[in-house]
């Protein structure tokens, strides 16, 4: 008689402990992997005198060592443009097809601040900074190298196709949306990216001794996937 009661008591205790542990982990779990899509709005800061905003489409894969430390591989495809052949003194104007690949690390404030007892820290925990390496392939589809202004005949040399490494610097904020288990299910990403190209060839013009830059305002979404749900050292949502 005693043995069945003892077995029942032990089983009840084990089930209770398991439930307590499970409840204690709600809010601590996250997925290592995410897939995302984004739209970028770009401007080239190069040898053309005016900037034109053009779109790019982004596809990214993210590995998360923690919810606030991310390693991102991204492909970008779209257009670049700038200049005005009729309204500027140099006459420089171009359009280009762009394909770029980027590998970057990303650090969010939640990794380095204690947000469990501070509303302010909880609000800023999803801000991040990011940097890495990129490789851009630019194909000029339309270009004007001559000026029709008082300096008519001025010619700007350059190349029509370039393959250039660049350094991306990025700041942004992730709005995390949680599922019923309080795990980050998807994220909305708002960011600004400054891409420093290690050459003067991106826009098809070579003038002076400075490098080209293209900047981007980005809005995107990321979705967690995979079955490798793991636990973080502290609760993620507050």
TAGI-V310459 format. One line per field, one symbol per residue. phi: phi as a letter, one per 30 degrees, with the letter a starting at -180 (. if undefined). Layout:
BEGIN
phi = ???
END
This chain:
BEGIN
phi = .ddeddddddddddddddddddddddjccacdbbbbbaccccbccbcddbcbdbcbccbbbbccdbdcbbcccbcbblbbaliadcccddidaabbdbbbbbbbcbccdddccdcdbbdddddcdcdbbaalbbbcccbdcaabccccdecejdbcdlbdbbbbdbcccbbabccdccddcicddabcccabbcccddaccdcicbbibcddbbcbcbbabbbdbjcddbccdbdddb
END
